[in-house]
């Protein structure tokens, strides 16, 4: 098991995708949530040094910059309180952040995050969890994000699912062939402990992973099917707290093996729509980078041609708000198309008389009939055209 000191030597390629996804979401999140007038509490559970030894910024410095931007550009004076929890490198982190308002909490994620949550009731909570390994991920912290206790709650989790399965095979003494993920766990040297099956149950919030690995060991499923089943079960556990849970794999090569899974959970329809766009864009960028800038038949640009027919097939028979329609698609079908492409498909269906749309307000400020697709500022309802 490697030390976190090795982790910070150089920023890995796949870390750029993680930070890009966080960065592209967190600024519009701050901008939107500040309009509630309720304090925003941002928590980074494993903040690290804030900067890699090669001089590259980590997520704490990225978020610091986004907080500055949000405060500078917002007409609301809503307070944003960031907490960066770090056990081993708190001194370096505090130095790299160089701002006393960026609260560095020196301590264990498993005890410090619950303390912060306990003192943040009725506030807006955004929890970012990017651990050095899987064994510190006590699921019970996520169950504390009860939406009835807070004004809003959102979770972005970086989860090494293959690492979990590899560790599970080791502990259960099962076959580990084809499961080497080339991504070591990094132990927090001064806070290390011996992992065991009981702790793995705490990470997964159940024993279901053991049955999945038993089927893998028996040859009933391969490791990729095992990962898919495990992630499905894991996300079902998250759905006990959150209405919307989604993920994308983070990879940097053509290998089917992902480095991480970025898992997002929210109860907010606007949040899931915004993250959907960011995850699709991130996935597209990864695909292009992996193919050396060359498009392939599985790329988004080829799939988007089917967007209109997809939307037409999924149209509701009774009026439904557009944001509800999109969020229901994400729950049922996953992230297939960008919002702008679905909006364009709906406008084409409207022009062809194949969809009924009701907008409020019905006219623009100049008195023209509204054709707006902005469901953030307008009420837009759609349904299938009854012939």
C-alpha positions in Angstrom: 0.0 0.0 0.0 1.4 3.4 -1.1 1.8 6.5 1.1 -0.2 9.7 0.3 3.2 11.4 -0.1 3.6 9.4 -3.3 0.1 10.4 -4.4 1.1 14.1 -4.4 4.3 13.8 -6.4 2.6 14.4 -9.7 -1.0 15.0 -10.8 -2.3 12.0 -12.8 -4.1 12.4 -16.1 -7.4 11.1 -14.8 -7.3 13.6 -11.9 -7.7 16.4 -14.5 -11.1 15.0 -15.6 -12.2 14.8 -11.9 -11.3 18.4 -11.3 -12.8 19.5 -14.6 -16.1 17.9 -13.6 -16.1 19.4 -10.1 -15.1 22.8 -11.5 -17.6 23.0 -14.2 -20.4 22.2 -11.8 -19.5 24.0 -8.6 -19.5 27.6 -10.0 -23.1 27.4 -11.4 -24.1 25.5 -8.3 -22.8 28.4 -6.1 -24.5 30.9 -8.4 -27.8 29.1 -8.2 -27.8 28.2 -4.5 -26.8 31.6 -3.3 -30.2 32.9 -4.6 -31.8 30.9 -1.7 -30.3 33.3 0.8 -29.4 30.4 3.0 -25.8 29.8 3.9 -23.8 27.3 1.7 -21.5 24.8 3.4 -19.0 23.2 1.1 -17.1 20.2 2.6 -14.1 18.5 1.0 -13.7 15.3 3.0 -10.1 14.4 1.8 -8.6 17.7 0.8 -5.0 16.7 0.6 -2.2 19.3 0.2 -4.2 21.5 -2.2 -1.3 21.5 -4.6 0.8 18.7 -6.1 4.6 18.6 -5.9 4.8 19.4 -9.6 3.0 22.7 -8.9 -0.4 21.7 -10.3 -3.4 22.8 -8.4 -5.6 20.3 -6.6 -9.4 20.6 -6.0 -9.1 22.9 -2.9 -7.4 25.7 -4.9 -9.9 25.1 -7.7 -12.8 25.5 -5.4 -11.3 28.5 -3.6 -11.2 30.3 -7.0 -14.8 29.3 -7.8 -15.9 30.7 -4.4 -14.1 34.0 -5.2 -15.9 34.1 -8.6 -19.3 33.3 -7.2 -19.0 36.0 -4.5 -17.8 38.6 -7.0 -20.5 38.0 -9.6 -23.5 37.3 -7.4 -26.1 40.0 -6.5 -26.8 38.0 -3.4 -24.7 38.3 -0.2 -25.2 34.7 0.8 -22.5 33.3 2.9 -20.4 30.4 1.5 -18.5 28.5 4.2 -15.9 26.0 3.0 -14.4 23.3 5.1 -11.3 21.4 3.9 -10.8 18.3 6.0 -7.3 16.8 6.0 -5.6 14.5 8.4 -2.0 14.2 7.2 -1.2 17.3 5.2 -3.2 20.1 6.9 -0.2 22.4 7.4 0.7 22.2 3.7 -2.9 22.7 2.8 -3.3 25.8 5.0 -0.2 27.3 3.4 -1.3 26.6 -0.1 -4.8 28.0 0.4 -3.3 31.1 2.1 -6.8 32.4 3.2 -8.1 32.1 6.7 -11.7 32.0 5.4 -10.9 28.7 3.7 -11.4 26.6 6.9 -8.8 23.8 7.1 -10.0 21.1 9.6 -7.2 18.9 10.7 -8.6 15.5 11.5 -10.3 12.3 10.4 -13.0 12.5 7.7 -15.1 9.9 9.6 -15.4 12.1 12.7 -14.9 15.6 11.4 -17.5 15.6 8.6 -20.3 14.4 10.9 -19.3 17.3 13.3 -19.5 19.8 10.5 -22.9 18.4 9.4 -24.2 18.5 13.0 -23.5 22.2 13.1 -24.9 23.0 9.6 -28.5 22.0 10.0 -31.0 23.9 7.8 -28.1 25.1 5.5 -27.2 24.1 1.9 -24.7 21.2 2.0 -22.3 20.2 -0.8 -20.1 17.3 0.1 -17.1 16.3 -2.1 -15.5 13.0 -1.3 -12.3 12.1 -3.1 -10.5 9.6 -0.8 -7.0 8.2 -1.1 -8.4 4.7 -0.9 -11.7 2.9 -0.3 -11.4 1.8 3.3 -12.1 5.2 4.9 -15.5 5.5 3.1 -18.0 4.8 5.9 -21.4 4.9 4.1 -23.1 6.1 7.3 -21.9 9.6 6.7 -24.0 9.7 3.5 -27.1 8.6 5.3 -26.7 11.6 7.6 -27.4 13.9 4.6 -31.1 13.6 5.3 -32.9 16.2 3.1 -35.3 17.0 6.0 -32.4 18.3 8.1 -30.9 20.6 5.5 -32.1 23.2 3.0 -30.5 21.2 0.3 -27.9 18.4 0.0 -25.6 17.3 -2.8 -22.9 14.7 -2.9 -20.0 14.2 -5.4 -18.1 11.0 -4.7 -15.0 9.7 -6.4 -15.2 5.9 -5.9 -12.7 3.3 -6.9 -15.1 0.4 -7.6 -12.5 -1.9 -9.0 -10.4 -1.2 -6.0 -13.3 -2.2 -3.8 -13.8 -5.5 -5.6 -10.1 -6.2 -5.6 -9.9 -5.7 -1.9 -13.1 -7.7 -1.4 -11.5 -10.6 -3.2 -8.4 -10.4 -1.1 -10.3 -10.4 2.2 -12.6 -13.2 1.1 -9.6 -15.1 -0.3 -11.1 -15.4 -3.8 -9.6 -15.4 -7.2 -8.2 -12.0 -8.2 -7.3 -12.8 -11.8 -8.2 -9.9 -14.2 -8.9 -7.6 -11.3 -5.6 -5.7 -11.0 -6.7 -2.1 -11.6 -3.2 -0.6 -11.6 -4.5 2.0 -9.1 -3.1 1.5 -5.6 -4.8 2.5 -2.4 -2.9 5.2 -0.6 -2.8 4.8 3.1 -2.8 7.7 5.5 0.3 6.7 7.4 -0.4 8.3 10.7 -4.1 7.2 10.6 -3.9 3.7 9.0 -5.8 0.7 10.2 -6.2 -2.9 9.1 -9.1 -3.3 6.7 -11.6 -6.2 7.3 -14.9 -7.6 6.0 -16.8 -5.7 8.7 -15.4 -2.4 7.4 -16.1 -3.4 3.8 -19.8 -3.9 4.9 -19.7 -0.3 6.3 -18.3 1.0 3.0 -21.0 -0.7 0.9 -23.8 -0.3 3.5 -24.5 -4.0 3.3 -23.2 -7.5 2.6 -24.5 -7.6 -1.0 -21.0 -7.2 -2.4 -20.0 -10.6 -1.0 -22.7 -12.4 -3.1 -21.6 -10.6 -6.2 -18.0 -11.6 -5.7 -19.0 -15.2 -5.0 -20.7 -15.3 -8.4 -17.6 -13.8 -9.9 -15.4 -16.4 -8.3 -17.7 -19.2 -9.5 -17.4 -18.0 -13.1 -21.1 -17.0 -13.3 -20.2 -13.4 -14.2 -17.0 -11.6 -15.3 -15.4 -8.8 -13.4 -17.0 -6.1 -15.5 -20.5 -7.6 -14.8 -19.5 -7.8 -11.1 -18.6 -4.1 -11.1 -21.9 -3.1 -12.9 -23.9 -5.1 -10.3 -22.0 -3.7 -7.4 -22.4 -0.1 -8.6 -26.1 -0.7 -9.2 -26.6 -2.0 -5.6 -24.4 0.8 -4.2 -26.4 3.5 -6.0 -29.6 1.9 -4.7 -28.3 2.5 -1.2 -27.7 6.1 -2.0 -31.2 6.4 -3.5 -32.6 5.8 0.0 -31.4 9.3 0.8 -31.3 11.0 -2.7 -33.9 11.2 -5.4 -31.3 11.3 -8.2 -28.1 9.3 -8.3 -25.9 9.1 -11.4 -22.3 8.2 -12.4 -19.7 8.2 -15.2 -16.5 6.2 -15.3 -13.2 8.1 -15.3 -10.7 6.5 -17.6 -7.8 7.7 -19.7 -7.2 4.7 -22.1 -9.1 2.4 -24.3 -9.1 -0.2 -21.6 -12.6 -1.2 -20.3 -11.2 -0.8 -16.9 -12.1 2.5 -15.3 -9.9 4.3 -12.9 -12.8 5.7 -10.8 -16.5 6.2 -10.9 -17.7 9.7 -10.3 -21.0 9.4 -8.5 -23.3 12.4 -8.1 -26.4 12.4 -5.8 -29.0 15.2 -5.3 -32.6 15.8 -4.6 -32.7 18.9 -6.8 -34.1 18.6 -10.4 -32.0 21.5 -11.6 -28.9 19.9 -10.0 -29.3 16.7 -11.9 -29.9 18.5 -15.2 -26.8 20.6 -14.7 -24.7 17.7 -13.7 -26.0 15.6 -16.6 -24.7 18.2 -19.0 -21.3 18.3 -17.3 -21.0 14.6 -17.1 -21.9 14.1 -20.8 -19.4 16.8 -21.8 -16.7 15.2 -19.6 -17.4 11.8 -21.1 -17.2 13.2 -24.6 -13.8 14.9 -23.8 -12.4 11.6 -22.4 -13.5 9.7 -25.5 -11.9 12.2 -27.8 -8.7 12.3 -25.8 -8.5 8.5 -25.7 -8.9 8.3 -29.4 -6.2 10.9 -30.0 -8.7 13.5 -31.2 -10.3 11.2 -33.8 -14.0 10.7 -33.7 -15.5 7.2 -33.7 -18.9 5.7 -34.3 -19.7 5.6 -30.6 -18.9 9.2 -30.0 -21.6 11.7 -29.0 -21.6 13.5 -32.3 -22.8 10.3 -34.0 -25.4 9.5 -31.3 -27.0 12.9 -31.2 -28.6 12.3 -34.6 -31.1 10.0 -32.8 -32.0 12.6 -30.2 -35.3 13.8 -31.8 -36.7 10.3 -32.3 -35.7 9.4 -28.8 -37.5 12.4 -27.4 -40.6 11.7 -29.5 -40.8 8.1 -28.2 -40.5 9.3 -24.6 -43.0 12.2 -24.7 -45.6 12.0 -21.9 -49.3 11.7 -22.7 -50.3 14.3 -20.1 -48.7 17.7 -19.6 -45.4 17.5 -17.7 -43.0 20.3 -16.8 -39.9 20.2 -19.0 -37.5 20.0 -16.1 -39.5 17.0 -14.7 -39.5 15.4 -18.1 -35.7 15.6 -18.3 -35.1 14.5 -14.8 -37.4 11.5 -15.3 -35.4 10.6 -18.4 -32.2 10.6 -16.5 -33.6 8.3 -13.9 -35.0 5.8 -16.5 -32.5 6.0 -19.4 -29.3 7.6 -17.9 -27.4 10.5 -19.4 -27.8 10.2 -23.2 -28.1 13.8 -24.6 -27.1 17.3 -23.6 -30.0 19.6 -22.6 -29.3 21.9 -25.6 -29.8 19.0 -28.0 -33.0 17.8 -26.3 -34.2 21.4 -26.4 -33.5 21.6 -30.1 -35.3 18.3 -30.7 -38.3 19.6 -28.9 -38.3 22.8 -30.9 -38.2 20.8 -34.1 -41.1 18.7 -32.9 -43.0 21.9 -32.0 -42.4 23.3 -35.5 -43.6 20.1 -37.1 -46.8 20.1 -35.0 -45.9 16.8 -33.2 -45.9 18.2 -29.6 -48.1 20.4 -27.4 -46.2 23.1 -25.4 -47.6 25.5 -22.9 -45.4 28.3 -21.7 -45.8 30.8 -18.8 -45.5 33.6 -19.4 -46.9 33.0 -22.9 -45.4 36.1 -24.4 -42.1 37.9 -24.2 -41.6 41.4 -22.7 -42.2 42.8 -26.2 -45.5 41.0 -26.6 -44.3 38.3 -29.0 -45.4 34.7 -28.6 -42.8 33.0 -26.4 -40.7 30.2 -27.9 -38.4 30.0 -24.8 -36.9 26.7 -23.7 -35.4 28.2 -20.5 -37.1 26.1 -17.8 -35.1 27.9 -15.1 -36.9 31.2 -15.7 -40.2 30.0 -17.3 -42.7 27.4 -16.7 -42.7 25.1 -19.7 -45.0 22.1 -20.0 -45.1 19.5 -22.8 -47.1 16.5 -23.9 -47.5 14.3 -26.9 -49.7 15.7 -29.6 -53.0 13.8 -29.7 -53.9 13.0 -33.3 
